Amino acid sequence: MKENSVGLVTPKICHVDTPLHTVSGGVIPQYDLVYETYGQLNAAGTNAILICHALSGNHHVAGYYAGDEKPGWWEAYVGPGKPIDTNRFFVVGVNNLGGCHGSTGPTSINPATNKPWGPDFPIMTVKDWVVSQDKLRQHLGIAQWAAVIGGSLGGMQALQWAIDLPDRLRHAVVIAAAPKLSAQNIAFNEVARQAIMSDPDFHNGRYLEHGVTPKRGLALARMLGHLTYLSDDLMGKKFGRELRDKLKYSFDVEFQVESYLRYQGEKFATKQKFDANTYLLMTKALDYFDPAADYDHDLSRAMAHVQAKFMVISFTSDWRFSPERSEEIVRALLDNDKDVSYAEIESQHGHDAFLLPNPFYEGVFNAYLQRIWQEVTADA
Amino acid sequence: MLNRQRLLSPEFKLISSWIEPGSRVLDLGCGDGTLLAHLQESRRCSGYGMELDPNLVIASIENGINVIQANLNKKSLLDYFDEDSFDYVIMTQALQVVDRPDLLLDEMLTIGKQSIVTFPNFGFWKNRIQLMFTGRMPETDVLPYHWYDTPNIHLCTFKDFESLCAEKGIAVVRRAVVNQQHETTLGMKLLPNLLGEIALYQIQRKHPK
């Protein structure tokens, strides 16, 4: 087992009996949320941190499953002595509703039909996720999160938490996010969805009933996604125009970057068995995210009742959710004289930077979590 | 960013004494956040620091202040704040490093009711003597850099600063002239531009907007 890791972990299930009425008008009569926890909840219940995942993430944030070499997706930042220190905090990772890693989603059985939900699973929004995650909070007996933390789509959930349930969190750490998607962001998502839906194996989303999965479409969607997570600079450095062999003047894989993208797509669609309907749902949740829409499209007004203190972090080479987008969030908080700190981290890793080691990012993260910890201990 | 450590405590004490308790404060180039943290603790102030240097941003977070990482040479303060958002906008030992001190002063007095600005006096006698007798750019404890690597690209004397204020319709509410130990001598009072090493100015618009 690796050092500074939470070690072996097992997921748990939180069953929710109350129906969820989604923003999209759907109803999920009852549902399961799969989650993992690391560290110990203190007696006062004041040291709990919720980690929200991004597009393709899940509840397996840190540690290892028995027999699995690969750790959770945020192993670099969650563990004993790491920025989100599991010796101090009780850390909760949850798979969002509509996901494909154990929480109720399109691959689950729809009680009304006894068949997989498939494309009939209600369209999810970030607001719905906050409602469902709040059920998990109650299930765990936590009155108020010390912090809700997330990157990308996860950061959007942290922001929505602060707006929708202001007294249920003391801090929001919003990393590499945006207050809403741009036309370009939505366009990328739409191309990804079209790649999936035009795969002959898609069968209008009922592929499971046909015993197939739209692997090619999903792989294409992932290739496109991956492309937008990296910076031009980094791709140049990593691959340049390097060839696998020599130019063959054919449509085979010739450049290393082609090989890399195909590998990523293939891995996602085949090895990780990501569900195509979940991918569609997640991209839609991104597109619909717009907390200001409930407040006359005025983000400052949306932030007026926020009680959480904010740490907002962006990365210089992230062109998917650029620093300017994070600054929109900061500006709206400043308009309301809210407590907010902002760091723009120098990185060449594009949007992916929020997952990767970086001394300044770690420094900021450490310092802010230290402050949260001081508050927790001051209350004790 | 700057050689601020040695100036730190007495200068900040003097500034603190000028600030009304309970004020909203913005500290530009807030360094490690010491001043704002002090104002929060001792004078019930609230507000933000702005800083460019990554390590100082981390130090500011450690010191418990709200810090916004920003490059004031690339962004306008108005990108972040509305008119009259603060009682005081403070900038210590940083006026001389920005691209356009004159424009920044305008912005500071737009988003703040008053400003407190401190900077090294280039008219200090030691600087004059070095230039006169060695024929070279002064290098002193307060200005420890070479001419080619100094971040202090817009050095000025007290007279220069006050004439800029007059031109811009900025009123000097209060002024303190001190040496490096932050003492004020009789000589400094009589001949500030010659004998004063560091200036602290409290300024505001002559004609409120």
Chai-1 contact restraints between the chains, C-beta under 6 A:
chainA,res_idxA,chainB,res_idxB,connection_type,confidence,min_distance_angstrom,max_distance_angstrom,comment,restraint_id
A,L334,B,Y80,contact,1.0,0.0,6.0,A-B,restraint_1
A,D339,B,N66,contact,1.0,0.0,6.0,A-B,restraint_2
A,V340,B,N66,contact,1.0,0.0,6.0,A-B,restraint_3
A,S341,B,I61,contact,1.0,0.0,6.0,A-B,restraint_4
A,S341,B,N66,contact,1.0,0.0,6.0,A-B,restraint_5
A,S341,B,V67,contact,1.0,0.0,6.0,A-B,restraint_6
A,Y342,B,I68,contact,1.0,0.0,6.0,A-B,restraint_7
A,Y342,B,Q69,contact,1.0,0.0,6.0,A-B,restraint_8
A,A343,B,V57,contact,1.0,0.0,6.0,A-B,restraint_9
A,A343,B,Q69,contact,1.0,0.0,6.0,A-B,restraint_10
A,E344,B,Q69,contact,1.0,0.0,6.0,A-B,restraint_11
A,F360,B,P54,contact,1.0,0.0,6.0,A-B,restraint_12
A,G363,B,I58,contact,1.0,0.0,6.0,A-B,restraint_13
A,V364,B,I58,contact,1.0,0.0,6.0,A-B,restraint_14
A,A367,B,I58,contact,1.0,0.0,6.0,A-B,restraint_15
A,A367,B,I61,contact,1.0,0.0,6.0,A-B,restraint_16
A,A367,B,E62,contact,1.0,0.0,6.0,A-B,restraint_17
A,Y368,B,I61,contact,1.0,0.0,6.0,A-B,restraint_18
